[in-house]
Amino acid sequence: MVAAFTETLLKIAAATGRSLSDQEVRRFEAHFRLLREWGRRMNLTGLKDESMIAKRHFLEPIAVADLLENEGRLVDLGSGNGFPAVPIKVLRPGLELVLVESSEKKSAFLWAVIRELGLREARVETRRVHRLADLADLLPCRYLTLRAVRSDNLLKGKGIQVLVPGGKALFFVTTDEVERLRRHIPMEGLRLSGTRLLPSDPRSVLAILEPRPV
């Protein structure tokens, strides 16, 4: 099981032009093992095939890691099973990682991942987020990530700076959601600066948001 996952992982990483260190591979394998073990007791992913898990959950963060530098705070909203933020942390270990998750059970899983992978400067915040004020103690951050979360429902509010100058918000969304972001950015002071097609699925897109020029 792990061997098939690792074989696919190395192939997809090479296809993006990135080679993985032995430590990165070991940490990805540990995350995969925990996903399968905990997944027997709770719903963490609908994917069962090892190669599909590698392509969907691990390929996306590998494909976008070049957009992040190795320092600053990364806040991930709706962390769930730890993707994309945990693999990003593995690839950019200098980041301070804050995983924000409302479910206590999934938070327990995320803590287990942090411990098993030996990630430093990483923690889980178990809280429900309905508006920006619920994140006031974590903002502004250098990087903000979310996946499978509707940002227009989640990040309402004004008067709170989301990103530090030079920061990025990376939203892993669908093509339809990108069009909604083109029409309306729910967070004050941000602009859609670009998009990137994700190699995992033809309809998967990375929306890149940055602070508006002052």
N, C-alpha and C positions, 0 to 999 in steps of 0.2 A: 504493500500500500504506500508506504513512505518512499520506496524506491521509484515507483511510477510517478509520484508527485515530484520528486527531485529531478528526475529525467526531464519531465515537461518544464519544470521551473528553469533549468539551465538552458533549455532550447529557447524558451520565450525571452529570457533575459538576453541571450546572444542575438536574437532577432532585433532587439532594440538597440544593439550596439554596446550593451553593458555587460561586463563580466562581474560575477559575484565572488566575494571572498569566501573562504571556508567558514568564517564566523557568521557572515550574513546567511549562508546556506543553512547552517546549523540552527540559527534563530528562526528562519522561515520554516524549517522542518518541525521545530518545536511548536510553533504557532499552528501549523497544520495538524499535528497530533492532538493538541488540546481541542482544536475545533471538532475533530472527529470524536474524541472521547466525551466531551461535554455535550456534543450534539446528540448523543444517545439519550440524554435526559431533558434537553431543552432545544427549542428551535433556534438554531444559529445560522443556518444556511439551507436553502432548498436544493443545493447542488450535492450530488452524491459521488460523481465520478472525480477521481483524483486530478485528471488533466483539466477538467472544467473548473475545478476549484482553483487550480494554479492560474489558469487563464483569466478567470473572472476576478478573483480576489487579490492575486499577487501581481499580475501583469500590469494592472492600471497604476498602482503606486510606483512600480519600477519605471514605467513609461513617462512619469511626470516628475521624478525625483530631481531632474536637472533644473527644475524651476525654483527649487528651494536651496538656500544656503545652509550652512551647518551651525547656525546659532540663532537664538531668539526663541520666543514661545509659540508653539503650535497648539491651537485649541481646536479640537475635533468635536462636532456636535452630532448627537445621536450615534455614538460610537458602536453600539451593538456588538458585533463580532470582532471589532478591532480594525476593520478595513475602511478606508485606506491608510489610516494614521499610524498603526503599529508598524507595517512595513516601511513607511516613510521614515519613522524613527530609527528603524534598523539601518536604513541607508544613510540617514543623516543623524548620527548618534549625538551630535552636539546640541540638538534641539531640546528645549524643555517641552515635554509632552503633557497636555492636559486632556484627558478623555472625559467627555460629558455625556452621561447616560442616565436615563430616568429609571430604568428597571434595575432593581436590586440584584436580581439573579444574573443579569448580563454584566452588571458591575463586578460581581464576584468572579465571573469568568475573566473579565479584563484584568482584574488584580492578579489572577492566577497566571495570565499571559505575561504580565509585567515581571512577576517573580521568576517564572520559568525561563524567560529570555534574558533575565539579568539586566533589564533596562534601567539605567540611572536617569534621574531627573524626569521621572514619569509618574503620573498619578491619575486616579479616577475620581471624578466629582459626580456623585449620584444626586441628580436634581432634575426637576422638570423645568423646561425653558419655554416660556410663552412669549416673552418679549426681551428686548435687549437688556433691560434693567436686571433681568435674572442672571446676566453674565457680567454685571458691572465690575465685580472684583477680579475678573479674568481679562478684561479689556482695558486699553488696546493691546492687541497681540501682533506679532509679526506675520503669522500665518493662521488662517481660519479655513478649516476643511469641513465639508459635509457631503453625505451621499445618502440617497434614498430618503431625503428630508425636503419637504417643500419650504423653501426659504421665505416665500411670501407669507406663509402662515406663521412662521417661527420667529422671524427677526423684525418684528414691528417695534417702532419706538424712535424717538429723536433725542438729540442732545448728548448721545454717547458715542465717543470715538471708537470705531471698531478696529482699525488697523493703525499701526505706527507708520510714519513716513517710509515709503519704500516697501511696505508690506503687501501681501497678496491674500485674497480669498480664493480658494480653489474649490469649485462646486462640481461634483461628479454627477451629471444630470443627463437627461435625454434631449434629443433635438427639439422637442416641443417645449421643454422647460427653458432651453436657451432662448427661444423666440420670446417667451414671456419676460425673461430678463432683459432682452433688448428693448422691450416696451416699458418695463418698470423695474427699477432696482429697489427692493424694500428697505435697504439700509442707507441711511443718510450719509452723504459724503463719499460714496463709492461709485465707480463707473465700470462698465464692462470693457476691458482693455483687449480682450482676445479670446479665442476658443482653440481647442485642440481636439481632434478626433481621437478617441481612445481605441486601442487595437483589440479590445475584448469583444466589442459588439458594434455593428454598423450604426446603431442609434445612440450609442453612448458617447457623450461629449464632455470635455472639461471646459467649464466656463471660468475664465480668469478675471477677477475683479481687483481693482487697485484704487487707492485714494484719489479723489479728484484733485487736480492742481489747485493750489490756493491762489 
